[in-house]
């Protein structure tokens, strides 16, 4: 009898552990990915030199894709959440609330643009040490960089801008 109870306890523990793992799988995988990233960063810092641009180019490629996808997602997410929240209100409150939300969104965007302009004028990024080739000569085309540019163009950070131009990043 005691053996049956211990087997039942083991089964219930295994079931509950499996349920916890299944419910928290995404969190566990994210923590594992962060640990792998930290391990790779610590392990490769002595192997790779910081000025090895080709390796940095390959390492930052997945991050660039993720950031482009997140940037492209932000504006539709904000607009759809504003529209859905205003649609759920009654007609009298939605007029006032809609005006307030639009004014709030536009004012915060205006403040962010002004702050960005002030910081660009103060910091002047790209002024010192810019290495722009003004000779007009053709550059060597690398097949891997061309393929990565093609993949990068599949995930634009701005859908409207992507209709008019393509991104080509070469070191």
FENKASUL-V84885 format. One line per field, one symbol per residue. phi: phi as a letter, one per 20 degrees, with the letter a starting at -180 (. if undefined). psi: psi as a letter, one per 30 degrees, with the letter a starting at -180 (. if undefined). burial: 1 if it has 9 or more other ideal C-beta (glycine too) atoms within 8 Angstrom, else 0. Layout:
phi = ???
psi = ???
burial = ???
This chain:
phi = .ffffffffffffffffffffffdfffffffffffffffffffefeeeefeeffffgffegfffffffffffeffffffffffffffeefffffffffffffffffffffffffffffffffelfnfemfdeedfnffefedffffffffffffcfecfffffdbdecdce
psi = eeeeeeeeeeeeeeeeeeeeeefgeeeeeeeeeeeeeeeeeeefffekkfgieeeeeeefeeeeeeeeeeeffeeeeeeeeeeeeefflleefeeeeeeeeeeeeeeeeeeeeeeeeeeeeeeikfekgkikjgfglklkkkeeeeeeeeeeffilfjeeefffllkjjk.
burial = 000000000000000000001000000100000000000000000000000000001000100110111011000001000100110010000100110011001000000000000001000000000000000000000000110110111011000011000000000
